[in-house]
Amino acid sequence: MRRCELLVDQTITFFVGLIFGFGLLVSGMVRRDNILGFLALGKDWNPSLLFVLGCGILVNLLTFQYMIKVKKLSIFGHDLFNPHNSTIDLRLVGGALCFGLGWGIGGLCPGPAIMQFSVFTLSIHVIWLLFLILGMYIAKALEHHLNEIHKEQVKK
């Protein structure tokens, strides 16, 4: 990528991040009680985040379909990243399970948690950050272990 393309790409990324962060604030996704109320399927269930989820899926579905079917190239004329892997494997299911468990237990996923740095106490941030790092380390170690098992099976 040329320097100008890189600058434009980083600028677009910055503004998309700002829009995403603003959307988290407006939708209430940065409030743990909203998220936990959505995840607790009881008498106090809060379905409002279902609307947020639906709108996010709709916008992305329309955007991706337009880019893949109509545009077919990026702004700079590069091929779009369109993975064709549709395999549901242990890595996908395990990652989704871990993310969901962390989201359910902590009440926040990484985006909203980072947005709340100014509100949380230091001890909550330290615990959250330590477990985030631990989760990334475990995922990397597990991926390495599974790759080794796969290499051994290929050799046989």
Secondary structure, DSSP 8 states (H G I E B T S, - for coil): --HHHHHHHHHHHHHHHHHHHHHHHHHTTT-HHHHHHHH--STT--THHHHHHHHHHHHHHHHHHIIIIII-B-TTS-B----------HHHHHHHHHHHHHHHHHS--HHHHHHTTTTS-HHHHHHHHHHHHHHHHHHHHHHHHHHHHHHHHHH-
